[in-house]
């Protein structure tokens, strides 16, 4: 993986995890 490929996975992951935490809190 390159630094250009990392955000491609990291950004959508945060986009799914953050709302999940916000809904449970």
mmCIF file as gemmi writes it, N, C-alpha and C atoms, coordinates in Angstrom:
data_model
loop_
_atom_site.group_PDB
_atom_site.id
_atom_site.type_symbol
_atom_site.label_atom_id
_atom_site.label_alt_id
_atom_site.label_comp_id
_atom_site.label_asym_id
_atom_site.label_entity_id
_atom_site.label_seq_id
_atom_site.pdbx_PDB_ins_code
_atom_site.Cartn_x
_atom_site.Cartn_y
_atom_site.Cartn_z
_atom_site.occupancy
_atom_site.B_iso_or_equiv
_atom_site.pdbx_formal_charge
_atom_site.auth_seq_id
_atom_site.auth_asym_id
_atom_site.pdbx_PDB_model_num
ATOM 1 N N . UNK Axp A 1 ? 0.838 -1.209 0 1 0 ? 1 A 1
ATOM 2 C CA . UNK Axp A 1 ? 0 0 0 1 0 ? 1 A 1
ATOM 3 C C . UNK Axp A 1 ? 0.871 1.257 0 1 0 ? 1 A 1
ATOM 4 N N . UNK Axp A 2 ? 0.424 2.254 -0.717 1 0 ? 2 A 1
ATOM 5 C CA . UNK Axp A 2 ? 1.145 3.528 -0.756 1 0 ? 2 A 1
ATOM 6 C C . UNK Axp A 2 ? 0.376 4.56 0.043 1 0 ? 2 A 1
ATOM 7 N N . UNK Axp A 3 ? 0.977 5.713 0.272 1 0 ? 3 A 1
ATOM 8 C CA . UNK Axp A 3 ? 0.304 6.765 1.03 1 0 ? 3 A 1
ATOM 9 C C . UNK Axp A 3 ? -0.92 7.287 0.278 1 0 ? 3 A 1
ATOM 10 N N . UNK Axp A 4 ? -0.929 7.072 -1.05 1 0 ? 4 A 1
ATOM 11 C CA . UNK Axp A 4 ? -2.072 7.545 -1.838 1 0 ? 4 A 1
ATOM 12 C C . UNK Axp A 4 ? -3.231 6.568 -1.73 1 0 ? 4 A 1
ATOM 13 N N . UNK Axp A 5 ? -2.919 5.316 -1.424 1 0 ? 5 A 1
ATOM 14 C CA . UNK Axp A 5 ? -3.959 4.289 -1.341 1 0 ? 5 A 1
ATOM 15 C C . UNK Axp A 5 ? -4.56 4.24 0.066 1 0 ? 5 A 1
ATOM 16 N N . UNK Axp A 6 ? -3.814 4.696 1.054 1 0 ? 6 A 1
ATOM 17 C CA . UNK Axp A 6 ? -4.27 4.633 2.44 1 0 ? 6 A 1
ATOM 18 C C . UNK Axp A 6 ? -5.527 5.468 2.678 1 0 ? 6 A 1
ATOM 19 N N . UNK Axp A 7 ? -5.556 6.74 2.262 1 0 ? 7 A 1
ATOM 20 C CA . UNK Axp A 7 ? -6.764 7.555 2.477 1 0 ? 7 A 1
ATOM 21 C C . UNK Axp A 7 ? -7.978 6.959 1.778 1 0 ? 7 A 1
ATOM 22 N N . UNK Axp A 8 ? -7.744 6.225 0.701 1 0 ? 8 A 1
ATOM 23 C CA . UNK Axp A 8 ? -8.849 5.624 -0.053 1 0 ? 8 A 1
ATOM 24 C C . UNK Axp A 8 ? -9.603 4.622 0.809 1 0 ? 8 A 1
ATOM 25 N N . UNK Axp A 9 ? -8.918 4.051 1.8 1 0 ? 9 A 1
ATOM 26 C CA . UNK Axp A 9 ? -9.55 3.083 2.701 1 0 ? 9 A 1
ATOM 27 C C . UNK Axp A 9 ? -9.876 3.743 4.043 1 0 ? 9 A 1
ATOM 28 N N . UNK Axp A 10 ? -8.992 4.625 4.491 1 0 ? 10 A 1
ATOM 29 C CA . UNK Axp A 10 ? -9.137 5.238 5.811 1 0 ? 10 A 1
ATOM 30 C C . UNK Axp A 10 ? -10.334 6.189 5.878 1 0 ? 10 A 1
ATOM 31 N N . UNK Axp A 11 ? -10.508 6.994 4.82 1 0 ? 11 A 1
ATOM 32 C CA . UNK Axp A 11 ? -11.594 7.983 4.818 1 0 ? 11 A 1
ATOM 33 C C . UNK Axp A 11 ? -12.975 7.335 4.886 1 0 ? 11 A 1
ATOM 34 N N . UNK Axp A 12 ? -13.284 6.353 4.02 1 0 ? 12 A 1
ATOM 35 C CA . UNK Axp A 12 ? -14.601 5.703 4.098 1 0 ? 12 A 1
ATOM 36 C C . UNK Axp A 12 ? -14.79 4.967 5.422 1 0 ? 12 A 1
ATOM 37 N N . UNK Axp A 13 ? -13.7 4.432 5.973 1 0 ? 13 A 1
ATOM 38 C CA . UNK Axp A 13 ? -13.799 3.706 7.231 1 0 ? 13 A 1
ATOM 39 C C . UNK Axp A 13 ? -14.239 4.643 8.347 1 0 ? 13 A 1
ATOM 40 N N . UNK Axp A 14 ? -13.617 5.823 8.417 1 0 ? 14 A 1
ATOM 41 C CA . UNK Axp A 14 ? -13.994 6.812 9.427 1 0 ? 14 A 1
ATOM 42 C C . UNK Axp A 14 ? -15.42 7.297 9.174 1 0 ? 14 A 1
ATOM 43 N N . UNK Axp A 15 ? -15.777 7.403 7.892 1 0 ? 15 A 1
ATOM 44 C CA . UNK Axp A 15 ? -17.112 7.866 7.529 1 0 ? 15 A 1
ATOM 45 C C . UNK Axp A 15 ? -18.194 6.922 8.026 1 0 ? 15 A 1
ATOM 46 N N . UNK Axp A 16 ? -17.843 5.648 8.204 1 0 ? 16 A 1
ATOM 47 C CA . UNK Axp A 16 ? -18.822 4.666 8.678 1 0 ? 16 A 1
ATOM 48 C C . UNK Axp A 16 ? -18.75 4.508 10.196 1 0 ? 16 A 1
ATOM 49 N N . UNK Axp A 17 ? -17.551 4.616 10.745 1 0 ? 17 A 1
ATOM 50 C CA . UNK Axp A 17 ? -17.37 4.405 12.183 1 0 ? 17 A 1
ATOM 51 C C . UNK Axp A 17 ? -17.841 5.611 12.989 1 0 ? 17 A 1
ATOM 52 N N . UNK Axp A 18 ? -17.532 6.815 12.525 1 0 ? 18 A 1
ATOM 53 C CA . UNK Axp A 18 ? -17.882 8.023 13.282 1 0 ? 18 A 1
ATOM 54 C C . UNK Axp A 18 ? -19.387 8.172 13.511 1 0 ? 18 A 1
ATOM 55 N N . UNK Axp A 19 ? -20.221 8.014 12.466 1 0 ? 19 A 1
ATOM 56 C CA . UNK Axp A 19 ? -21.675 8.098 12.675 1 0 ? 19 A 1
ATOM 57 C C . UNK Axp A 19 ? -22.176 7.009 13.615 1 0 ? 19 A 1
ATOM 58 N N . UNK Axp A 20 ? -21.553 5.842 13.567 1 0 ? 20 A 1
ATOM 59 C CA . UNK Axp A 20 ? -21.976 4.743 14.435 1 0 ? 20 A 1
ATOM 60 C C . UNK Axp A 20 ? -21.732 5.105 15.898 1 0 ? 20 A 1
ATOM 61 N N . UNK Axp A 21 ? -20.607 5.754 16.166 1 0 ? 21 A 1
ATOM 62 C CA . UNK Axp A 21 ? -20.3 6.169 17.538 1 0 ? 21 A 1
ATOM 63 C C . UNK Axp A 21 ? -21.233 7.301 17.965 1 0 ? 21 A 1
ATOM 64 N N . UNK Axp A 22 ? -21.535 8.188 17.036 1 0 ? 22 A 1
ATOM 65 C CA . UNK Axp A 22 ? -22.396 9.329 17.355 1 0 ? 22 A 1
ATOM 66 C C . UNK Axp A 22 ? -23.818 8.856 17.665 1 0 ? 22 A 1
ATOM 67 N N . UNK Axp A 23 ? -24.256 7.805 16.988 1 0 ? 23 A 1
ATOM 68 C CA . UNK Axp A 23 ? -25.615 7.299 17.204 1 0 ? 23 A 1
ATOM 69 C C . UNK Axp A 23 ? -25.735 6.563 18.535 1 0 ? 23 A 1
ATOM 70 N N . UNK Axp A 24 ? -24.658 5.884 18.935 1 0 ? 24 A 1
ATOM 71 C CA . UNK Axp A 24 ? -24.715 5.106 20.174 1 0 ? 24 A 1
ATOM 72 C C . UNK Axp A 24 ? -24.527 6 21.394 1 0 ? 24 A 1
ATOM 73 N N . UNK Axp A 25 ? -23.852 7.122 21.222 1 0 ? 25 A 1
ATOM 74 C CA . UNK Axp A 25 ? -23.598 8 22.364 1 0 ? 25 A 1
ATOM 75 C C . UNK Axp A 25 ? -24.772 8.949 22.612 1 0 ? 25 A 1
